[in-house]
Amino acid sequence: MIKLPSIIQRGGVPFEQCNQCGKCVSGCPAARYLELKPRKVVLMVQRGKVDELLRSGFIWECTQCHQCMERCPRDVTPFDIIITLQNMAVRAGLPFPENLNMISNAIKRLSTVQGNQEVLDRDFESYDRVSLGLPELQPPGDIEAFRRALDESFRWELP
């Protein structure tokens, strides 16, 4: 069983300050589709149900919009707790969504989740980054060093 203090040490999240006001849920764009709302995640962590959360698919359903961080009057961030739980699950070798490997491989290959794309407006006019006044995406100067740094960042072990 993973103890509660490991979440405190890893994330530094003041989850014990949560009074279950629900503001995090009111801002969450995915809340109506989720089995566990952000508020319930904090409550489960407060009650020591970390193992249950680590094995749930919920921790992979967060849209990472940061609304819970913006809305919490006590600076408790369900987002940080969820990211910490995701990291703990990966380090523990627990299953995670298959598309996560696809995304990480794309980042290693392209230094971004996806390459340059053209977009269409309502009239089916095509635009690219340059025509929108955006700079071209540039890969890191040393792509191999970038890849090594990514690989190294995933080599953590649970205490």
ChimeraX attribute file (.defattr): number of C-alpha atoms within 10 A of each C-alpha:
attribute: neighborCount
match mode: 1-to-1
recipient: residues
	/A:1	8
	/A:2	15
	/A:3	12
	/A:4	15
	/A:5	11
	/A:6	15
	/A:7	20
	/A:8	15
	/A:9	9
	/A:10	14
	/A:11	16
	/A:12	13
	/A:13	18
	/A:14	15
	/A:15	22
	/A:16	13
	/A:17	12
	/A:18	19
	/A:19	13
	/A:20	14
	/A:21	12
	/A:22	16
	/A:23	17
	/A:24	24
	/A:25	21
	/A:26	17
	/A:27	18
	/A:28	20
	/A:29	15
	/A:30	17
	/A:31	18
	/A:32	11
	/A:33	9
	/A:34	13
	/A:35	12
	/A:36	17
	/A:37	21
	/A:38	29
	/A:39	22
	/A:40	15
	/A:41	21
	/A:42	26
	/A:43	18
	/A:44	16
	/A:45	20
	/A:46	15
	/A:47	11
	/A:48	16
	/A:49	17
	/A:50	22
	/A:51	16
	/A:52	12
	/A:53	19
	/A:54	23
	/A:55	15
	/A:56	14
	/A:57	14
	/A:58	17
	/A:59	22
	/A:60	16
	/A:61	15
	/A:62	19
	/A:63	12
	/A:64	15
	/A:65	13
	/A:66	16
	/A:67	19
	/A:68	25
	/A:69	18
	/A:70	14
	/A:71	18
	/A:72	19
	/A:73	14
	/A:74	13
	/A:75	15
	/A:76	23
	/A:77	24
	/A:78	27
	/A:79	23
	/A:80	20
	/A:81	24
	/A:82	23
	/A:83	16
	/A:84	20
	/A:85	23
	/A:86	20
	/A:87	19
	/A:88	21
	/A:89	20
	/A:90	16
	/A:91	14
	/A:92	14
	/A:93	10
	/A:94	11
	/A:95	12
	/A:96	16
	/A:97	10
	/A:98	8
	/A:99	9
	/A:100	11
	/A:101	11
	/A:102	12
	/A:103	14
	/A:104	16
	/A:105	15
	/A:106	15
	/A:107	17
	/A:108	19
	/A:109	16
	/A:110	17
	/A:111	18
	/A:112	16
	/A:113	13
	/A:114	11
	/A:115	12
	/A:116	11
	/A:117	9
	/A:118	11
	/A:119	11
	/A:120	10
	/A:121	8
	/A:122	6
	/A:123	6
	/A:124	8
	/A:125	9
	/A:126	12
	/A:127	13
	/A:128	14
	/A:129	14
	/A:130	9
	/A:131	10
	/A:132	8
	/A:133	8
	/A:134	9
	/A:135	9
	/A:136	10
	/A:137	12
	/A:138	9
	/A:139	12
	/A:140	12
	/A:141	8
	/A:142	8
	/A:143	14
	/A:144	12
	/A:145	11
	/A:146	16
	/A:147	17
	/A:148	11
	/A:149	12
	/A:150	14
	/A:151	12
	/A:152	10
	/A:153	9
	/A:154	11
	/A:155	8
	/A:156	12
	/A:157	11
	/A:158	11
	/A:159	5
